[in-house]
Amino acid sequence: MRIIDILIVGGGAAGMLAAVAARDRARKLRIPDKDFSIVILERNRLPGEKIRISGGGRCNVTHAAEPDELLAKGFLRKGEQRFLRHALHAFGSDDLLAMLERQGVRCEARPDGKVFPVAGLSASDVVRAFERILEECSVRLEYGCMVSSVERTENAFAVRTDDRTFRASVLILATGGVSYPSTGSRGDGLFFARRLGHSVVRASPALAPVLTMDTPPSELAGVSLRSAAFIASSGGKQTSRRGDVLFTHRGLSGPAVLSLSREVAELFGTQGNCLLFADLFADLDQDALQETLLAETRRSGAKMVRKFLQHCPDGPPAALIPFIMRHAGIPADVQLSGLERGKRISLLQTLKRFPLGSVKSVPLEKGEVSAGGVSLGEVNPKTMQSLIVPGLFFAGELLDYAGEIGGFNLQAAFSTGWLAGREASGEGGDRRRESGDRRNEF
Ligand SMILES: Cc1cc2nc3c(=O)[nH]c(=O)nc-3n(C[C@H](O)[C@H](O)[C@H](O)COP(=O)(O)OP(=O)(O)OC[C@H]3O[C@@H](n4cnc5c(N)ncnc54)[C@H](O)[C@@H]3O)c2cc1C
């Protein structure tokens, strides 16, 4: 049986880019394609299933920014930023966009920096572009090929499916995270990594909706709080995120909720409970908000309190006003001039800390990504190679990072995939040269 030079498990964003970069490097090393085999094993019948469903089928393929800005905007934790720096410098969003453009998939940045394929093109076009690139790179794709075990033997990796064994001198694990398991990403790579001696940080939800104990009233489902501050509080700890919050039938979603969900899940996990609030006037502190209310009372004291709230610029949505009034204990027909001091304070406190409920769960499987994964401390960030098992590389979401919404997660998968493939190819080429270019049989 011939030994495969570079074997990649997982044909998602990271695995595909690893294969492309491996070929690119091998060609630069002047190794003929026929003498350097690159194989992807993918359990699905097609590659890139998560790309296909990303951005609601539109694919927010990356974020328009220089690597350091990408890190600052997209990766909240310092350790994750440090780890990803080399990969984003090795293959940034410009490199990705140039690669797609060469395949006829032109993309454009929105004012907020999110990059999507231009109108008329979709996530499927992005996947098809990668399929063409893989073909140009003479990468062998083995579909419907679910890896069940990975073992390090004396001078190769033995990678098994139900009915076949692949042997490879260099192995790249790119099996993704654990969310949306129907896409094929179920955490298998984390199991393999652990078996090979790596520590794995337990998978936890990120970019996920938050389910609440008491579901929101049905009249609020679909209502958005624009540019609120979403606050999670538990055991004396508090964390918040600014952005839109959406009421759903089962709890909360929207950009601010998704963004904070990783921290909500952590708070909930450690404290056993977590209360949620919205600051409905996040641009004003309570004193400034009181001043606005008092100024309006002096100007038009006969105005109903609810009308004042309704007409406030950047104020709460109309559907929420009855709930605010009820929570503050203010009858619906009270005028501004009739608002006594105690009620005024109660209203201000409600507006600055409107209760959104208590967390029931943050469903791991419903996250756009999962946090946790192969411990970053055991992987060389300059190469993506394992510091424990020589010849083993990691790429993509199975690593212990989780980015923000906005194209950061796909870019991180593409970048770590590229770096892993490039370095694995150098490693594979070197190993071949060291062994006198012999192709061993096992
Ligand atoms: C609904 C949704 C929308 C998203 N939208 C965006 C977006 O717009 N922008 C953005 O940046 N990010 C988005 N993301 C996140 C992004 O898609 C992922 O972070 C990224 O695809 C991860 O790439 P990956 O290659 O590391 O893993 P994956 O894409 O998960 O690929 C892993 C591959 O490995 C295969 N595999 C797993 N185990 C085995 C095995 N045992 N044997 C063989 N094959 C195996 C899987 O089938 C899969 O194809 C979204 C995610 C979801 C779920």
The ligand as a MOL file (V3000), in Angstrom:
LIG
                    3D

  0  0  0     0  0            999 V3000
M  V30 BEGIN CTAB
M  V30 COUNTS 53 58 0 0 0
M  V30 BEGIN ATOM
M  V30 1 C -25.6010 27.8660 10.0990 0
M  V30 2 C -24.1840 28.3660 10.0430 0
M  V30 3 C -23.9020 29.5680 9.4010 0
M  V30 4 C -22.5820 30.0550 9.3850 0
M  V30 5 N -22.3250 31.2060 8.7170 0
M  V30 6 C -21.0590 31.6820 8.6790 0
M  V30 7 C -20.7370 32.8450 7.9190 0
M  V30 8 O -21.5890 33.3880 7.1990 0
M  V30 9 N -19.4550 33.3030 7.9950 0
M  V30 10 C -18.4810 32.6940 8.7280 0
M  V30 11 O -17.3460 33.1680 8.7580 0
M  V30 12 N -18.7490 31.5550 9.4070 0
M  V30 13 C -19.9970 31.0300 9.3870 0
M  V30 14 N -20.2560 29.8650 10.0570 0
M  V30 15 C -19.1330 29.1630 10.7190 0
M  V30 16 C -18.2440 28.4510 9.6680 0
M  V30 17 O -19.0840 27.8140 8.7250 0
M  V30 18 C -17.3330 27.4260 10.3330 0
M  V30 19 O -16.6090 28.0290 11.3700 0
M  V30 20 C -16.3570 26.8400 9.3140 0
M  V30 21 O -17.0540 26.2700 8.2300 0
M  V30 22 C -15.4580 25.7940 9.9660 0
M  V30 23 O -14.6830 25.1960 8.9670 0
M  V30 24 P -13.8800 23.8330 9.2520 0
M  V30 25 O -13.3140 23.4260 7.9490 0
M  V30 26 O -12.9890 24.0120 10.4090 0
M  V30 27 O -14.9830 22.7980 9.7060 0
M  V30 28 P -16.2640 22.2330 8.9290 0
M  V30 29 O -16.7370 23.1930 7.9190 0
M  V30 30 O -17.2000 21.8100 9.9840 0
M  V30 31 O -15.6930 20.9830 8.1270 0
M  V30 32 C -15.3320 19.7960 8.7500 0
M  V30 33 C -15.5280 18.6580 7.7690 0
M  V30 34 O -15.0250 17.4630 8.3290 0
M  V30 35 C -15.8830 16.4090 8.0060 0
M  V30 36 N -15.7040 15.3580 9.0010 0
M  V30 37 C -15.9340 15.4270 10.3310 0
M  V30 38 N -15.6560 14.2660 10.9280 0
M  V30 39 C -15.2310 13.4230 9.9570 0
M  V30 40 C -14.8220 12.0760 9.9420 0
M  V30 41 N -14.7910 11.3360 11.0470 0
M  V30 42 N -14.4530 11.5010 8.7580 0
M  V30 43 C -14.4960 12.2350 7.6120 0
M  V30 44 N -14.9040 13.5180 7.5620 0
M  V30 45 C -15.2640 14.1100 8.7280 0
M  V30 46 C -17.2700 17.0280 8.0550 0
M  V30 47 O -18.2040 16.2760 7.3250 0
M  V30 48 C -17.0070 18.4010 7.4590 0
M  V30 49 O -17.1880 18.4100 6.0750 0
M  V30 50 C -21.5430 29.3390 10.0430 0
M  V30 51 C -21.8370 28.1220 10.6530 0
M  V30 52 C -23.1240 27.6290 10.6570 0
M  V30 53 C -23.4050 26.2990 11.3090 0
M  V30 END ATOM
M  V30 BEGIN BOND
M  V30 1 1 1 2
M  V30 2 1 2 3
M  V30 3 2 2 52
M  V30 4 2 3 4
M  V30 5 1 4 5
M  V30 6 1 4 50
M  V30 7 2 5 6
M  V30 8 1 6 7
M  V30 9 1 6 13
M  V30 10 2 7 8
M  V30 11 1 7 9
M  V30 12 1 9 10
M  V30 13 2 10 11
M  V30 14 1 10 12
M  V30 15 2 12 13
M  V30 16 1 13 14
M  V30 17 1 14 15
M  V30 18 1 14 50
M  V30 19 1 15 16
M  V30 20 1 16 17
M  V30 21 1 16 18
M  V30 22 1 18 19
M  V30 23 1 18 20
M  V30 24 1 20 21
M  V30 25 1 20 22
M  V30 26 1 22 23
M  V30 27 1 23 24
M  V30 28 2 24 25
M  V30 29 1 24 26
M  V30 30 1 24 27
M  V30 31 1 27 28
M  V30 32 2 28 29
M  V30 33 1 28 30
M  V30 34 1 28 31
M  V30 35 1 31 32
M  V30 36 1 32 33
M  V30 37 1 33 34
M  V30 38 1 33 48
M  V30 39 1 34 35
M  V30 40 1 35 36
M  V30 41 1 35 46
M  V30 42 1 36 37
M  V30 43 1 36 45
M  V30 44 2 37 38
M  V30 45 1 38 39
M  V30 46 1 39 40
M  V30 47 2 39 45
M  V30 48 1 40 41
M  V30 49 2 40 42
M  V30 50 1 42 43
M  V30 51 2 43 44
M  V30 52 1 44 45
M  V30 53 1 46 47
M  V30 54 1 46 48
M  V30 55 1 48 49
M  V30 56 2 50 51
M  V30 57 1 51 52
M  V30 58 1 52 53
M  V30 END BOND
M  V30 END CTAB
M  END
